Amino acid sequence: MKTVFSICLCLMGLFGCRTTRVTNTQAAANFALTNYKTFNFYEITANGEPVDPQYNNRITILKNAIQEQLTQKGLTLNQTNPDILVNIGIVTTEKVQTRQTDFRTDAPRYIGQYRYSWKSQQVEVGRYREGTVSVHLVDPTKNELVWQGVMEGIIPKKDAALQREVNAGVIELFNKL
């Protein structure tokens, strides 16, 4: 019984903490990935916010995960004349995590003023980045979007954790292809 309980706890620890989730997938009518044999990526450009110094490394992690999934589905990378093009869109935002103060735990212990008042307020406890990745598969001969998928999640600060999250999210995304 203890073994079953520890296996359940271990699985909850592995899968319960994932922050990446697929929010949407949509295919064009009559789309079948088996109609395509090769793929390549559109060039990814950044605009808006100043580019993070780790930007290129993180793009490579994402492209490698997508390439692995497309390769497993029978496509090969062809940089000169691909049957399908992969467009990646990325949006990131900085979020602030707060908590509500509570009179029982946050009010001063000594109240020496005659006209003292205390108000509950939001207190910042942390900052994190949240990202949305959209993957578009485009048929270059028709210049037409044939499939799209969107995933979102919290962006880990460490590359090893980011790689795990991206790989898991891309697997989940391409399982819906």
C-alpha positions in Angstrom: 0.0 0.0 0.0 2.9 2.4 0.8 4.4 1.7 -2.6 1.2 2.6 -4.4 0.9 5.8 -2.4 4.5 6.8 -3.1 4.1 6.1 -6.8 1.0 8.3 -6.8 2.9 11.1 -5.0 5.8 10.8 -7.4 3.5 11.1 -10.5 1.6 14.0 -8.9 5.0 15.7 -8.4 6.0 15.1 -12.0 2.8 16.1 -13.7 1.0 18.3 -11.2 3.6 21.1 -11.4 3.5 21.5 -15.2 2.5 25.0 -16.0 2.3 24.8 -19.8 -1.1 24.0 -21.3 -2.6 23.8 -24.8 -5.4 26.4 -25.1 -6.4 25.9 -28.8 -5.8 23.9 -31.9 -7.5 24.3 -35.3 -7.0 22.6 -38.6 -8.2 23.7 -42.1 -10.7 21.5 -43.9 -9.1 18.5 -45.5 -5.8 19.0 -43.8 -3.7 15.9 -43.3 -0.1 16.1 -42.2 0.6 12.9 -44.2 0.2 15.1 -47.4 3.5 16.8 -46.5 7.0 15.3 -46.4 9.3 18.2 -45.6 9.2 21.4 -43.4 11.2 24.5 -42.5 10.8 27.4 -40.2 10.0 31.0 -41.0 12.6 33.5 -39.7 11.7 34.6 -36.2 12.1 38.3 -35.5 11.6 40.2 -32.2 10.0 43.5 -31.7 8.4 45.4 -28.9 10.1 44.9 -25.6 13.9 44.9 -25.4 15.2 41.4 -26.3 16.1 39.2 -23.4 19.8 38.1 -23.5 18.6 34.5 -23.4 16.2 35.1 -26.3 18.2 33.1 -29.0 18.8 30.2 -26.7 15.1 30.0 -25.8 14.0 30.2 -29.4 16.4 27.3 -30.2 14.8 25.2 -27.4 11.4 25.8 -28.9 12.4 25.2 -32.5 14.2 21.9 -31.5 11.1 20.7 -29.7 8.9 21.4 -32.7 11.5 19.9 -35.1 11.6 16.7 -33.0 7.8 16.3 -33.0 7.5 16.9 -36.8 10.3 14.5 -37.4 8.6 11.9 -35.3 5.5 12.4 -37.4 7.5 11.5 -40.5 8.6 14.9 -41.9 12.1 15.9 -42.6 13.8 19.4 -42.3 14.4 20.9 -45.8 15.7 24.4 -45.8 15.6 24.9 -49.6 12.1 23.8 -50.8 9.9 22.7 -47.9 6.3 21.3 -48.4 5.2 23.1 -45.2 6.4 26.1 -43.3 6.3 26.6 -39.5 5.6 30.0 -38.2 6.1 30.6 -34.5 4.6 33.6 -32.6 5.6 34.4 -29.1 4.1 36.9 -26.7 5.4 37.3 -23.1 4.2 39.5 -20.3 5.5 40.2 -16.8 3.1 39.4 -14.0 3.0 40.4 -10.4 2.0 37.9 -7.7 0.3 39.5 -4.8 -1.5 38.5 -1.6 -4.1 40.3 0.6 -2.9 41.5 4.0 -4.8 40.2 7.0 -5.4 42.0 10.3 -4.6 38.9 12.3 -1.2 38.5 10.8 -0.1 41.8 9.3 -1.4 44.5 11.7 1.1 46.0 14.2 1.2 44.3 17.6 1.3 47.6 19.5 -1.2 50.3 18.7 0.0 53.4 20.5 -2.0 56.0 18.6 -5.4 57.2 19.6 -6.7 57.5 16.1 -5.1 54.6 14.5 -6.7 52.8 11.5 -5.6 49.8 9.5 -6.6 48.8 6.0 -6.2 45.6 4.2 -4.1 45.9 1.0 -2.4 44.0 -1.8 1.3 43.2 -1.1 3.7 42.1 -3.9 5.2 38.7 -3.2 6.9 38.0 -6.5 7.2 38.6 -10.2 7.2 36.1 -13.1 6.9 36.0 -16.9 4.0 34.3 -18.7 4.2 33.4 -22.3 1.9 32.4 -25.2 3.3 30.5 -28.2 1.3 30.0 -31.4 2.5 27.5 -34.0 1.1 28.0 -37.5 1.7 25.4 -40.3 1.5 27.1 -43.6 1.3 25.5 -47.1 3.7 27.7 -49.1 2.3 26.7 -52.5 -1.1 28.1 -51.6 0.2 30.6 -49.0 -2.5 29.3 -46.7 -2.7 28.5 -43.0 -3.5 24.8 -42.7 -3.2 24.2 -38.9 -2.6 26.3 -35.8 -2.0 25.5 -32.2 -1.6 27.7 -29.1 0.0 26.9 -25.8 0.7 29.1 -22.8 2.4 28.9 -19.4 4.7 30.4 -16.9 8.3 30.8 -18.3 10.8 29.2 -16.0 14.0 31.2 -15.3 16.4 28.3 -15.6 17.0 26.8 -19.1 16.8 23.2 -17.9 13.3 23.8 -16.5 12.3 25.7 -19.6 13.4 22.9 -21.8 11.3 20.4 -19.8 8.2 22.7 -20.0 8.6 23.4 -23.7 9.1 19.8 -24.6 6.1 18.7 -22.6 3.9 21.5 -24.0 5.0 20.9 -27.6 4.4 17.1 -27.2 0.9 17.9 -25.9 0.3 20.4 -28.7 1.4 18.1 -31.5 -0.6 15.2 -30.1 -3.6 17.2 -31.1 -2.3 17.6 -34.7 
